[in-house]
């Protein structure tokens, strides 16, 4: 997911690669101040993404490295938060393109949220924007009718997105009202109702709980399982 995010970010629409490159390498001195500001901000986002790729989200100093980018490129707080939201958005899109859901991915998103210093509101915005973009991309190649099939890989990817979103909002300890609002926005992006979205989340979650129960039963007569 990190590599996918970096690949999408280093060639953003509307920003010339040569301008971004000149800011990164420090040879932008001949362009005007306004263009230099744009170039610096355009270079900051790829720099953040590259830190995540190179260091990994579990590195103890990755959050400090990312924070330092803001000062290095002279980006204000609001713009920097938007950049981090966009990286989170592209990261989760890269993650759900593999339709099989792993329990480790929930922890991975939590770690990403923390190293990017995103609050619950920013995470909600990122999930809503990612859902819209991912659904648009999916519908370019897959007819909506095929997305009704629970076994279709693209349908599985959407269900995975719903599951990861629900977990992210729950683990953020949102209020009931805030959870419904954020989850409804994600569901709406996929053109479904909240109740249906939560049913599909439960269908993704069930195998994890079933596996846990099966494992527990198999070890019930050993010291490996506590009361």
N, CA, C and O of each residue as an XYZ file, in Angstrom:
908
protein
N       0.811     -1.231      0.000
C       0.000      0.000      0.000
C       0.837      1.271      0.000
O       0.484      2.253     -0.653
N       1.956      1.251      0.740
C       2.815      2.432      0.802
C       3.414      2.736     -0.558
O       3.459      3.894     -0.975
N       3.875      1.707     -1.251
C       4.461      1.922     -2.569
C       3.414      2.420     -3.561
O       3.704      3.268     -4.405
N       2.193      1.887     -3.457
C       1.103      2.337     -4.326
C       0.782      3.796     -4.068
O       0.534      4.558     -5.003
N       0.787      4.189     -2.796
C       0.513      5.584     -2.444
C       1.588      6.494     -3.003
O       1.278      7.543     -3.567
N       2.860      6.106     -2.853
C       3.954      6.922     -3.362
C       3.867      7.046     -4.874
O       4.068      8.131     -5.419
N       3.569      5.938     -5.561
C       3.462      5.971     -7.017
C       2.385      6.918     -7.498
O       2.550      7.592     -8.514
N       1.264      6.972     -6.759
C       0.170      7.868     -7.141
C       0.495      9.321     -6.829
O       0.013     10.227     -7.510
N       1.304      9.546     -5.809
C       1.563     10.904     -5.338
C       2.664     11.606     -6.129
O       2.607     12.822     -6.311
N       3.664     10.863     -6.602
C       4.786     11.532     -7.253
C       4.436     12.069     -8.623
O       5.204     12.841     -9.198
N       3.269     11.669     -9.169
C       2.818     12.249    -10.434
C       1.402     12.789    -10.272
O       0.494     12.333    -10.968
N       1.185     13.758     -9.362
C      -0.162     14.273     -9.133
C      -0.648     15.087    -10.312
O       0.154     15.752    -10.967
N      -1.964     15.054    -10.608
C      -2.497     15.844    -11.714
C      -2.344     17.329    -11.443
O      -2.601     17.797    -10.333
N      -1.923     18.068    -12.463
C      -1.851     19.518    -12.334
C      -0.550     20.037    -11.772
O      -0.368     21.251    -11.683
N       0.374     19.154    -11.387
C       1.667     19.590    -10.878
C       2.751     19.005    -11.767
O       2.867     17.786    -11.891
N       3.540     19.866    -12.381
C       4.575     19.401    -13.286
C       5.636     18.627    -12.527
O       6.104     19.073    -11.479
N       6.014     17.480    -13.043
C       7.014     16.662    -12.376
C       8.339     17.402    -12.289
O       9.061     17.263    -11.302
N       8.668     18.190    -13.312
C       9.928     18.930    -13.290
C       9.949     19.950    -12.168
O      10.998     20.191    -11.571
N       8.796     20.556    -11.870
C       8.727     21.529    -10.783
C       8.905     20.831     -9.445
O       9.649     21.302     -8.585
N       8.213     19.696     -9.271
C       8.365     18.928     -8.031
C       9.805     18.486     -7.867
O      10.381     18.600     -6.785
N      10.385     17.980     -8.947
C      11.759     17.516     -8.888
C      12.726     18.633     -8.548
O      13.681     18.415     -7.801
N      12.499     19.816     -9.077
C      13.406     20.925     -8.809
C      13.360     21.331     -7.351
O      14.379     21.721     -6.781
N      12.177     21.241     -6.738
C      12.074     21.582     -5.310
C      12.795     20.568     -4.464
O      13.471     20.915     -3.496
N      12.649     19.297     -4.836
C      13.284     18.239     -4.062
C      14.805     18.357     -4.112
O      15.484     18.142     -3.109
N      15.331     18.699     -5.281
C      16.787     18.730     -5.436
C      17.375     20.091     -5.127
O      18.594     20.259     -5.174
N      16.538     21.066     -4.812
C      17.034     22.366     -4.394
C      17.553     23.238     -5.515
O      18.381     24.117     -5.274
N      17.090     23.020     -6.733
C      17.565     23.829     -7.862
C      16.427     24.647     -8.445
O      16.354     24.853     -9.656
N      15.534     25.113     -7.571
C      14.387     25.873     -8.044
C      14.590     27.377     -7.882
O      13.621     28.136     -7.916
N      15.817     27.810     -7.709
C      16.073     29.214     -7.401
C      15.711     30.188     -8.492
O      15.552     31.377     -8.217
N      15.573     29.732     -9.720
C      15.318     30.653    -10.818
C      13.838     30.904    -11.061
O      13.497     31.741    -11.897
N      12.929     30.196    -10.346
C      11.509     30.419    -10.561
C      10.986     31.401     -9.538
O      11.606     31.587     -8.491
N       9.851     32.037     -9.816
C       9.296     33.056     -8.935
C       8.844     32.489     -7.608
O       8.703     31.277     -7.449
N       8.611     33.405     -6.627
C       8.266     32.964     -5.274
C       6.976     32.167     -5.235
O       6.917     31.121     -4.588
N       5.927     32.649     -5.924
C       4.659     31.933     -5.904
C       4.808     30.524     -6.458
O       4.268     29.565     -5.905
N       5.537     30.412     -7.546
C       5.755     29.088     -8.125
C       6.631     28.245     -7.213
O       6.466     27.027     -7.144
N       7.561     28.884     -6.513
C       8.402     28.146     -5.585
C       7.582     27.592     -4.431
O       7.806     26.464     -3.992
N       6.616     28.397     -3.930
C       5.742     27.929     -2.859
C       4.964     26.704     -3.308
O       4.853     25.722     -2.575
N       4.421     26.771     -4.531
C       3.661     25.645     -5.075
C       4.561     24.423     -5.225
O       4.169     23.301     -4.907
N       5.784     24.666     -5.719
C       6.720     23.557     -5.912
C       7.091     22.917     -4.579
O       7.181     21.693     -4.479
N       7.306     23.748     -3.552
C       7.676     23.216     -2.244
C       6.557     22.358     -1.669
O       6.804     21.264     -1.162
N       5.314     22.861     -1.751
C       4.187     22.089     -1.255
C       3.999     20.818     -2.066
O       3.658     19.766     -1.525
N       4.227     20.925     -3.385
C       4.101     19.738     -4.229
C       5.159     18.698     -3.930
O       4.927     17.505     -4.127
N       6.328     19.132     -3.451
C       7.406     18.208     -3.131
C       7.238     17.600     -1.750
O       7.744     16.508     -1.491
N       6.531     18.292     -0.852
C       6.395     17.815      0.522
C       5.638     16.491      0.588
O       6.023     15.588      1.331
N       4.568     16.376     -0.184
C       3.748     15.163     -0.116
C       4.523     13.914     -0.554
O       4.483     12.901      0.144
N       5.233     13.961     -1.700
C       6.051     12.793     -2.046
C       7.118     12.496     -0.996
O       7.467     11.337     -0.774
N       7.632     13.537     -0.354
C       8.643     13.325      0.682
C       8.067     12.554      1.857
O       8.727     11.671      2.404
N       6.828     12.883      2.253
C       6.167     12.158      3.340
C       5.965     10.693      2.954
O       6.270      9.783      3.725
N       5.443     10.487      1.741
C       5.171      9.126      1.282
C       6.459      8.306      1.203
O       6.469      7.122      1.540
N       7.546      8.944      0.756
C       8.814      8.216      0.635
C       9.345      7.805      2.000
O       9.934      6.733      2.138
N       9.142      8.646      3.013
C       9.566      8.286      4.370
C       8.837      7.026      4.825
O       9.438      6.137      5.428
N       7.537      6.954      4.532
C       6.745      5.781      4.924
C       7.249      4.530      4.212
O       7.340      3.459      4.813
N       7.576      4.673      2.922
C       8.093      3.534      2.158
C       9.446      3.094      2.696
O       9.682      1.904      2.903
N      10.334      4.058      2.920
C      11.708      3.727      3.316
C      11.814      3.255      4.766
O      12.555      2.317      5.062
N      11.076      3.903      5.667
C      11.221      3.604      7.091
C      10.184      2.616      7.604
O      10.446      1.880      8.555
N       9.000      2.593      6.976
C       7.919      1.746      7.460
C       7.150      2.442      8.569
O       7.715      3.241      9.316
N       5.869      2.143      8.679
C       5.028      2.874      9.630
C       5.273      2.467     11.081
O       4.804      3.146     11.994
N       5.992      1.380     11.309
C       6.258      0.943     12.677
C       7.627      1.389     13.183
O       8.019      1.059     14.302
N       8.348      2.135     12.357
C       9.647      2.637     12.791
C       9.454      3.645     13.923
O       8.556      4.483     13.833
N      10.269      3.596     14.994
C      10.047      4.475     16.148
C      10.206      5.960     15.858
O       9.645      6.789     16.574
N      10.964      6.310     14.816
C      11.190      7.730     14.545
C      10.478      8.234     13.298
O      10.712      9.362     12.865
N       9.600      7.401     12.708
C       8.977      7.804     11.449
C       8.050      9.004     11.635
O       7.972      9.857     10.752
N       7.348      9.086     12.765
C       6.463     10.222     13.008
C       7.255     11.522     13.075
O       6.817     12.547     12.553
N       8.421     11.482     13.717
C       9.264     12.668     13.818
C       9.809     13.060     12.444
O       9.905     14.247     12.131
N      10.164     12.073     11.627
C      10.647     12.361     10.274
C       9.564     13.050      9.444
O       9.832     14.007      8.718
N       8.342     12.544      9.569
C       7.236     13.126      8.814
C       6.951     14.543      9.287
O       6.725     15.438      8.472
N       6.961     14.749     10.586
C       6.717     16.083     11.138
C       7.761     17.079     10.658
O       7.445     18.244     10.418
N       9.004     16.628     10.515
C      10.088     17.510     10.080
C       9.897     18.005      8.650
O      10.417     19.059      8.282
N       9.147     17.245      7.839
C       8.908     17.646      6.442
C       8.173     18.985      6.387
O       8.445     19.809      5.514
N       7.248     19.199      7.312
C       6.465     20.436      7.340
C       7.372     21.658      7.446
O       7.181     22.640      6.728
N       8.340     21.600      8.323
C       9.259     22.728      8.494
C      10.250     22.819      7.341
O      10.597     23.912      6.893
N      10.700     21.669      6.869
C      11.690     21.664      5.793
C      11.166     22.349      4.537
O      11.893     23.084      3.868
N       9.882     22.098      4.222
C       9.315     22.662      3.000
C       8.451     23.888      3.265
O       7.864     24.447      2.338
N       8.368     24.311      4.527
C       7.621     25.524      4.851
C       6.136     25.425      4.580
O       5.530     26.372      4.079
N       5.541     24.281      4.906
C       4.113     24.064      4.664
C       3.335     24.405      5.937
O       3.739     24.018      7.033
N       2.212     25.134      5.795
C       1.449     25.468      6.996
C       0.664     24.252      7.497
O       0.529     23.252      6.793
N       0.153     24.358      8.717
C      -0.458     23.219      9.411
C      -1.647     22.642      8.643
O      -1.773     21.425      8.504
N      -2.516     23.522      8.147
C      -3.724     23.055      7.460
C      -3.383     22.311      6.180
O      -3.931     21.242      5.911
N      -2.473     22.879      5.388
C      -2.078     22.215      4.145
C      -1.371     20.894      4.422
O      -1.543     19.918      3.692
N      -0.573     20.876      5.486
C       0.152     19.657      5.820
C      -0.814     18.541      6.208
O      -0.619     17.385      5.835
N      -1.860     18.895      6.961
C      -2.873     17.897      7.336
C      -3.578     17.359      6.097
O      -3.848     16.161      6.008
N      -3.877     18.233      5.144
C      -4.516     17.788      3.896
C      -3.615     16.817      3.142
O      -4.090     15.828      2.583
N      -2.312     17.100      3.129
C      -1.374     16.194      2.459
C      -1.379     14.823      3.131
O      -1.402     13.791      2.460
N      -1.356     14.828      4.457
C      -1.351     13.561      5.187
C      -2.650     12.783      4.971
O      -2.640     11.555      4.879
N      -3.765     13.509      4.892
C      -5.046     12.865      4.594
C      -5.017     12.209      3.222
O      -5.537     11.108      3.042
N      -4.407     12.890      2.255
C      -4.349     12.351      0.897
C      -3.475     11.100      0.846
O      -3.782     10.152      0.123
N      -2.394     11.100      1.610
C      -1.540      9.919      1.671
C      -2.303      8.757      2.305
O      -2.238      7.631      1.812
N      -3.023      9.024      3.391
C      -3.839      7.992      4.038
C      -4.875      7.458      3.044
O      -5.099      6.250      2.960
N      -5.496      8.357      2.302
C      -6.514      7.971      1.321
C      -5.927      7.029      0.273
O      -6.500      5.978     -0.014
N      -4.799      7.402     -0.288
C      -4.184      6.578     -1.325
C      -3.658      5.260     -0.755
O      -3.630      4.242     -1.447
N      -3.248      5.290      0.501
C      -2.748      4.082      1.158
C      -3.867      3.044      1.296
O      -3.670      1.871      0.978
N      -5.039      3.477      1.770
C      -6.127      2.513      1.970
C      -6.649      2.005      0.632
O      -7.069      0.852      0.534
N      -6.630      2.846     -0.399
C      -7.030      2.377     -1.729
C      -6.075      1.281     -2.198
O      -6.508      0.261     -2.736
N      -4.769      1.497     -1.992
C      -3.800      0.464     -2.346
C      -4.010     -0.811     -1.555
O      -3.815     -1.912     -2.070
N      -4.408     -0.659     -0.305
C      -4.620     -1.810      0.574
C      -5.802     -2.661      0.118
O      -5.709     -3.889      0.114
N      -6.904     -2.034     -0.263
C      -8.109     -2.806     -0.588
C      -8.093     -3.369     -2.007
O      -8.973     -4.150     -2.369
N      -7.119     -2.990     -2.801
C      -7.029     -3.581     -4.139
C      -6.685     -5.058     -4.067
O      -6.891     -5.793     -5.033
N      -6.158     -5.503     -2.921
C      -6.025     -6.932     -2.650
C      -7.262     -7.335     -1.857
O      -7.407     -6.914     -0.709
N      -8.175     -8.151     -2.439
C      -9.490     -8.358     -1.828
C      -9.510     -9.163     -0.538
O     -10.495     -9.108      0.198
N      -8.452     -9.910     -0.244
C      -8.432    -10.725      0.973
C      -8.126     -9.834      2.169
O      -7.152     -9.083      2.159
N      -8.967     -9.922      3.204
C      -8.802     -9.091      4.393
C      -7.931     -9.798      5.426
O      -8.119    -10.983      5.701
N      -6.979     -9.063      5.995
C      -6.111     -9.596      7.041
C      -6.334     -8.796      8.323
O      -6.532     -7.581      8.280
N      -6.301     -9.479      9.449
C      -6.498     -8.772     10.720
C      -5.375     -7.768     10.968
O      -5.592     -6.753     11.631
N      -4.190     -8.035     10.448
C      -3.057     -7.132     10.658
C      -3.271     -5.776     10.001
O      -2.650     -4.788     10.393
N      -4.148     -5.727      9.003
C      -4.367     -4.469      8.287
C      -5.084     -3.434      9.150
O      -4.930     -2.233      8.928
N      -5.860     -3.881     10.123
C      -6.511     -2.947     11.045
C      -5.457     -2.204     11.869
O      -5.526     -0.985     12.026
N      -4.482     -2.950     12.392
C      -3.394     -2.347     13.155
C      -2.555     -1.438     12.256
O      -2.077     -0.388     12.685
N      -2.390     -1.857     11.016
C      -1.587     -1.075     10.069
C      -2.195      0.311      9.840
O      -1.475      1.310      9.814
N      -3.504      0.370      9.675
C      -4.166      1.660      9.472
C      -4.096      2.527     10.721
O      -3.945      3.745     10.625
N      -4.205      1.908     11.888
C      -4.084      2.659     13.138
C      -2.686      3.263     13.254
O      -2.533      4.419     13.649
N      -1.669      2.472     12.907
C      -0.295      2.975     12.942
C      -0.104      4.114     11.963
O       0.567      5.099     12.271
N      -0.699      3.981     10.769
C      -0.592      5.038      9.761
C      -1.240      6.322     10.260
O      -0.681      7.407     10.105
N      -2.411      6.197     10.856
C      -3.091      7.367     11.429
C      -2.198      8.061     12.448
O      -2.121      9.289     12.475
N      -1.535      7.293     13.272
C      -0.712      7.858     14.333
C       0.529      8.550     13.791
O       0.866      9.647     14.236
N       1.215      7.926     12.836
C       2.450      8.544     12.334
C       2.152      9.784     11.498
O       3.000     10.667     11.369
N       0.945      9.850     10.928
C       0.556     11.037     10.170
C      -0.105     12.089     11.057
O      -0.453     13.174     10.591
N      -0.275     11.761     12.343
C      -0.875     12.681     13.329
C      -2.270     13.149     12.897
O      -2.586     14.336     12.971
N      -3.093     12.207     12.449
C      -4.443     12.529     12.007
C      -5.434     12.310     13.147
O      -5.329     11.333     13.888
N      -6.396     13.221     13.286
C      -7.456     13.030     14.273
C      -8.621     12.281     13.632
O      -8.580     11.961     12.444
N      -9.652     12.004     14.416
C     -10.790     11.229     13.906
C     -11.479     11.912     12.737
O     -11.892     11.250     11.786
N     -11.607     13.229     12.801
C     -12.262     13.956     11.717
C     -11.488     13.806     10.417
O     -12.083     13.596      9.360
N     -10.168     13.913     10.487
C      -9.344     13.782      9.285
C      -9.431     12.368      8.713
O      -9.484     12.185      7.497
N      -9.446     11.371      9.597
C      -9.571      9.988      9.139
C     -10.922      9.774      8.450
O     -11.003      9.102      7.421
N     -11.981     10.353      9.027
C     -13.300     10.246      8.407
C     -13.323     10.859      7.026
O     -13.892     10.284      6.097
N     -12.705     12.033      6.879
C     -12.629     12.686      5.570
C     -11.858     11.825      4.580
O     -12.250     11.692      3.421
N     -10.757     11.241      5.046
C      -9.926     10.421      4.165
C     -10.672      9.175      3.701
O     -10.589      8.803      2.530
N     -11.399      8.527      4.608
C     -12.147      7.321      4.231
C     -13.266      7.660      3.245
O     -13.488      6.921      2.285
N     -13.965      8.762      3.472
C     -15.050      9.153      2.569
C     -14.507      9.463      1.177
O     -15.076      9.034      0.172
N     -13.403     10.212      1.122
C     -12.804     10.560     -0.175
C     -12.261      9.319     -0.871
O     -12.399      9.174     -2.086
N     -11.643      8.422     -0.101
C     -11.089      7.195     -0.678
C     -12.201      6.303     -1.225
O     -12.044      5.691     -2.281
N     -13.326      6.228     -0.507
C     -14.450      5.401     -0.952
C     -14.979      5.892     -2.298
O     -15.250      5.091     -3.192
N     -15.124      7.213     -2.439
C     -15.606      7.781     -3.706
C     -14.642      7.457     -4.848
O     -15.054      7.030     -5.926
N     -13.352      7.668     -4.586
C     -12.359      7.438     -5.639
C     -12.256      5.965     -5.999
O     -12.164      5.619     -7.177
N     -12.271      5.094     -4.994
C     -12.139      3.663     -5.268
C     -13.358      3.128     -6.018
O     -13.216      2.312     -6.929
N     -14.553      3.583     -5.639
C     -15.760      3.125     -6.322
C     -15.774      3.597     -7.772
O     -16.179      2.858     -8.670
N     -15.329      4.836     -7.995
C     -15.261      5.360     -9.364
C     -14.293      4.518    -10.195
O     -14.602      4.147    -11.327
N     -13.126      4.218     -9.632
C     -12.143      3.398    -10.342
C     -12.703      2.006    -10.642
O     -12.525      1.476    -11.738
N     -13.376      1.431     -9.662
C     -13.917      0.077     -9.808
C     -14.972      0.020    -10.900
O     -14.978     -0.907    -11.711
N     -15.863      1.002    -10.927
C     -16.968      1.003    -11.885
C     -16.515      1.292    -13.314
O     -17.276      1.084    -14.258
N     -15.290      1.766    -13.477
C     -14.759      1.963    -14.827
C     -14.576      0.629    -15.550
O     -14.665      0.562    -16.776
N     -14.322     -0.423    -14.784
C     -14.004     -1.722    -15.379
C     -14.990     -2.827    -15.010
O     -15.052     -3.854    -15.685
N     -15.753     -2.624    -13.954
C     -16.671     -3.672    -13.493
C     -18.101     -3.150    -13.479
O     -18.389     -2.182    -12.775
N     -19.013     -3.770    -14.245
C     -20.422     -3.348    -14.216
C     -21.008     -3.455    -12.807
O     -20.644     -4.351    -12.045
N     -21.906     -2.550    -12.471
C     -22.515     -2.538    -11.148
C     -23.198     -3.871    -10.856
O     -23.194     -4.332     -9.715
N     -23.789     -4.499    -11.889
C     -24.489     -5.766    -11.689
C     -23.537     -6.840    -11.151
O     -23.933     -7.665    -10.326
N     -22.295     -6.830    -11.614
C     -21.338     -7.836    -11.166
C     -20.929     -7.620     -9.713
O     -20.497     -8.554     -9.037
N     -21.068     -6.390     -9.242
C     -20.715     -6.093     -7.859
C     -21.747     -6.627     -6.872
O     -21.549     -6.531     -5.661
N     -22.845     -7.187     -7.374
C     -23.835     -7.828     -6.518
C     -23.387     -9.217     -6.087
O     -23.932     -9.781     -5.139
N     -22.389     -9.773     -6.785
C     -21.898    -11.118     -6.488
C     -20.880    -11.058     -5.347
O     -19.804    -10.486     -5.525
N     -21.190    -11.633     -4.184
C     -20.271    -11.571     -3.032
C     -18.911    -12.214     -3.296
O     -17.940    -11.925     -2.597
N     -18.840    -13.095     -4.315
C     -17.584    -13.781     -4.611
C     -16.736    -13.035     -5.631
O     -15.598    -13.423     -5.895
N     -17.279    -11.969     -6.204
C     -16.510    -11.211     -7.200
C     -15.377    -10.473     -6.480
O     -15.616     -9.866     -5.436
N     -14.143    -10.512     -7.015
C     -13.013     -9.859     -6.341
C     -13.233     -8.380     -6.049
O     -12.826     -7.892     -4.995
N     -13.874     -7.657     -6.976
C     -14.107     -6.232     -6.748
C     -15.145     -6.009     -5.647
O     -15.029     -5.069     -4.860
N     -16.153     -6.869     -5.595
C     -17.129     -6.792     -4.507
C     -16.434     -7.089     -3.177
O     -16.713     -6.437     -2.171
N     -15.545     -8.057     -3.171
C     -14.808     -8.387     -1.959
C     -13.934     -7.216     -1.510
O     -13.782     -6.972     -0.313
N     -13.362     -6.497     -2.470
C     -12.544     -5.330     -2.133
C     -13.392     -4.228     -1.519
O     -12.955     -3.555     -0.586
N     -14.597     -4.040     -2.032
C     -15.496     -3.030     -1.460
C     -15.894     -3.427     -0.045
O     -15.905     -2.594      0.861
N     -16.224     -4.714      0.141
C     -16.584     -5.181      1.480
C     -15.410     -5.024      2.447
O     -15.598     -4.703      3.620
N     -14.214     -5.250      1.944
C     -13.023     -5.053      2.762
C     -12.887     -3.587      3.158
O     -12.541     -3.277      4.298
N     -13.160     -2.686      2.217
C     -13.113     -1.248      2.509
C     -14.118     -0.901      3.605
O     -13.797     -0.165      4.538
N     -15.325     -1.429      3.488
C     -16.355     -1.174      4.494
C     -15.909     -1.681      5.862
O     -16.083     -0.996      6.870
N     -15.333     -2.887      5.894
C     -14.879     -3.489      7.140
C     -13.778     -2.649      7.794
O     -13.841     -2.361      8.990
N     -12.772     -2.258      7.009
C     -11.666     -1.475      7.549
C     -12.137     -0.097      8.019
O     -11.627      0.440      9.002
N     -13.108      0.466      7.312
C     -13.654      1.764      7.718
C     -14.394      1.633      9.045
O     -14.214      2.446      9.951
N     -15.227      0.600      9.149
C     -15.978      0.395     10.388
C     -15.044      0.199     11.572
O     -15.281      0.746     12.649
N     -13.977     -0.581     11.377
C     -13.011     -0.818     12.448
C     -12.282      0.477     12.819
O     -12.064      0.761     13.996
N     -11.912      1.250     11.808
C     -11.183      2.507     12.061
C     -12.032      3.470     12.880
O     -11.530      4.120     13.797
N     -13.320      3.561     12.548
C     -14.205      4.485     13.269
C     -14.484      3.978     14.690
O     -14.537      4.767     15.633
N     -14.661      2.671     14.836
C     -14.891      2.107     16.170
C     -13.660      2.285     17.058
O     -13.771      2.684     18.217
N     -12.503      1.988     16.506
C     -11.283      2.076     17.295
C     -10.913      3.521     17.615
O     -10.138      3.782     18.535
N     -11.476      4.460     16.847
C     -11.270      5.871     17.142
C     -12.160      6.349     18.276
O     -12.126      7.517     18.664
N     -12.967      5.413     18.806
C     -13.867      5.696     19.931
C     -14.798      6.875     19.620
O     -15.010      7.760     20.449
N     -15.344      6.855     18.405
C     -16.312      7.872     18.006
C     -17.600      7.730     18.823
O     -17.919      6.641     19.301
N     -18.335      8.830     18.982
C     -19.667      8.733     19.562
C     -20.567      7.984     18.589
O     -20.232      7.835     17.414
N     -21.701      7.518     19.077
C     -22.628      6.791     18.214
C     -23.054      7.647     17.025
O     -23.130      7.165     15.895
N     -23.330      8.915     17.293
C     -23.767      9.815     16.223
C     -22.656     10.023     15.202
O     -22.897      9.996     13.995
N     -21.432     10.233     15.696
C     -20.300     10.462     14.793
C     -20.011      9.207     13.967
O     -19.716      9.295     12.776
N     -20.099      8.028     14.616
C     -19.865      6.783     13.892
C     -20.868      6.621     12.755
O     -20.491      6.304     11.627
N     -22.153      6.840     13.057
C     -23.188      6.693     12.023
C     -22.954      7.669     10.876
O     -23.139      7.323      9.709
N     -22.546      8.894     11.216
C     -22.293      9.900     10.187
C     -21.144      9.469      9.270
O     -21.274      9.484      8.046
N     -20.012      9.083      9.883
C     -18.844      8.719      9.083
C     -19.105      7.458      8.258
O     -18.742      7.389      7.083
N     -19.738      6.462      8.886
C     -19.994      5.210      8.174
C     -21.030      5.402      7.079
O     -20.956      4.752      6.037
N     -21.994      6.287      7.303
C     -23.010      6.568      6.282
C     -22.384      7.213      5.061
O     -22.786      6.933      3.932
N     -21.393      8.084      5.284
C     -20.722      8.722      4.152
C     -19.986      7.695      3.291
O     -20.004      7.773      2.062
N     -19.345      6.739      3.947
C     -18.641      5.693      3.204
C     -19.647      4.822      2.448
O     -19.443      4.502      1.277
N     -20.731      4.444      3.123
C     -21.762      3.620      2.473
C     -22.353      4.332      1.270
O     -22.548      3.725      0.217
N     -22.640      5.622      1.423
C     -23.225      6.401      0.334
C     -22.297      6.437     -0.871
O     -22.756      6.401     -2.013
N     -20.996      6.510     -0.622
C     -20.036      6.536     -1.727
C     -20.123      5.269     -2.567
O     -19.854      5.296     -3.768
N     -20.505      4.147     -1.930
C     -20.660      2.879     -2.646
C     -22.106      2.628     -3.069
O     -22.458      1.539     -3.522
N     -22.936      3.661     -2.910
C     -24.330      3.612     -3.339
C     -25.127      2.529     -2.600
O     -25.940      1.828     -3.203
N     -24.885      2.401     -1.284
C     -25.654      1.478     -0.463
C     -26.077      2.183      0.827
O     -25.546      3.239      1.173
N     -27.038      1.584      1.533
C     -27.525      2.143      2.789
C     -26.618      1.701      3.948
O     -25.867      0.732      3.833
N     -26.706      2.428      5.052
C     -25.880      2.121      6.217
C     -26.134      0.707      6.735
O     -25.186     -0.012      7.051
N     -27.404      0.299      6.826
C     -27.727     -1.036      7.345
C     -27.081     -2.130      6.501
O     -26.545     -3.102      7.034
N     -27.135     -1.965      5.179
C     -26.521     -2.960      4.299
C     -25.006     -2.966      4.474
O     -24.376     -4.023      4.478
N     -24.434     -1.784      4.616
C     -22.979     -1.699      4.810
C     -22.553     -2.456      6.064
O     -21.560     -3.183      6.044
N     -23.297     -2.288      7.146
C     -22.951     -2.959      8.404
C     -23.148     -4.470      8.311
O     -22.414     -5.233      8.937
N     -24.136     -4.901      7.531
C     -24.334     -6.336      7.315
C     -23.136     -6.923      6.564
O     -22.672     -8.020      6.871
N     -22.653     -6.180      5.586
C     -21.507     -6.656      4.814
C     -20.230     -6.644      5.660
O     -19.355     -7.491      5.478
N     -20.128     -5.701      6.566
C     -19.009     -5.677      7.508
C     -19.028     -6.940      8.370
O     -17.991     -7.566      8.588
N     -20.210     -7.306      8.854
C     -20.342     -8.495      9.705
C     -19.945     -9.758      8.948
O     -19.354    -10.671      9.525
N     -20.266     -9.810      7.670
C     -19.922    -10.976      6.861
C     -18.411    -11.104      6.685
O     -17.879    -12.212      6.622
N     -17.720     -9.962      6.606
C     -16.262    -10.000      6.520
C     -15.660    -10.397      7.860
O     -14.688    -11.150      7.913
N     -16.241     -9.888      8.943
C     -15.698    -10.129     10.287
C     -15.897    -11.557     10.754
O     -15.055    -12.084     11.481
N     -16.992    -12.203     10.355
C     -17.359    -13.513     10.894
C     -16.255    -14.561     10.782
O     -16.006    -15.277     11.752
N     -15.576    -14.678      9.623
C     -14.525    -15.708      9.539
C     -13.409    -15.521     10.563
O     -12.841    -16.503     11.039
N     -13.082    -14.252     10.914
C     -12.040    -14.014     11.906
C     -12.456    -14.570     13.268
O     -11.666    -15.223     13.951
N     -13.695    -14.304     13.650
C     -14.189    -14.791     14.934
C     -14.332    -16.307     14.927
O     -14.062    -16.968     15.930
N     -14.760    -16.854     13.789
C     -14.904    -18.308     13.683
C     -13.550    -18.991     13.843
O     -13.429    -20.009     14.526
N     -12.530    -18.411     13.199
C     -11.182    -18.984     13.300
C     -10.691    -18.920     14.750
O     -10.086    -19.868     15.251
N     -10.956    -17.797     15.412
C     -10.524    -17.641     16.805
C     -11.199    -18.669     17.702
O     -10.562    -19.250     18.580
N     -12.500    -18.891     17.476
C     -13.227    -19.868     18.281
C     -12.729    -21.289     18.021
O     -12.579    -22.085     18.948
N     -12.475    -21.596     16.746
C     -11.981    -22.929     16.409
C     -10.625    -23.178     17.058
O     -10.369    -24.262     17.582
N      -9.757    -22.168     17.018
C      -8.435    -22.301     17.616
C      -8.540    -22.491     19.130
O      -7.820    -23.295     19.722
N      -9.448    -21.740     19.735
C      -9.637    -21.848     21.194
C     -10.125    -23.242     21.584
O      -9.630    -23.845     22.536
N     -11.099    -23.737     20.834
C     -11.631    -25.077     21.137
C     -10.556    -26.156     21.038
O     -10.524    -27.096     21.833
N      -9.669    -26.002     20.038
C      -8.638    -27.017     19.831
C      -7.605    -27.022     20.945
O      -6.876    -27.998     21.121
N      -7.544    -25.901     21.714
C      -6.536    -25.791     22.780
C      -7.167    -25.741     24.174
O      -6.499    -25.413     25.155
N      -8.437    -26.065     24.249
C      -9.175    -25.850     25.500
C      -8.627    -26.707     26.637
O      -8.763    -26.340     27.804
N      -8.009    -27.844     26.315
C      -7.497    -28.731     27.364
C      -6.016    -28.502     27.653
O      -5.369    -29.302     28.329
N      -5.484    -27.376     27.120
C      -4.070    -27.071     27.356
C      -3.968    -25.792     28.187
O      -4.969    -25.137     28.476
N      -2.757    -25.461     28.555
C      -2.520    -24.227     29.324
C      -2.455    -23.001     28.409
O      -2.248    -21.884     28.884
N      -2.631    -23.203     27.109
C      -2.502    -22.097     26.154
C      -3.742    -21.199     26.154
O      -3.693    -20.085     25.631
N      -4.846    -21.665     26.728
C      -6.079    -20.911     26.729
C      -6.516    -20.614     28.158
O      -6.699    -21.531     28.959
N      -6.679    -19.359     28.472
C      -7.123    -18.971     29.827
C      -8.645    -18.909     29.878
O      -9.321    -18.993     28.853
N      -9.157    -18.764     31.065
C     -10.617    -18.647     31.206
C     -11.117    -17.409     30.503
O     -12.318    -17.139     30.510
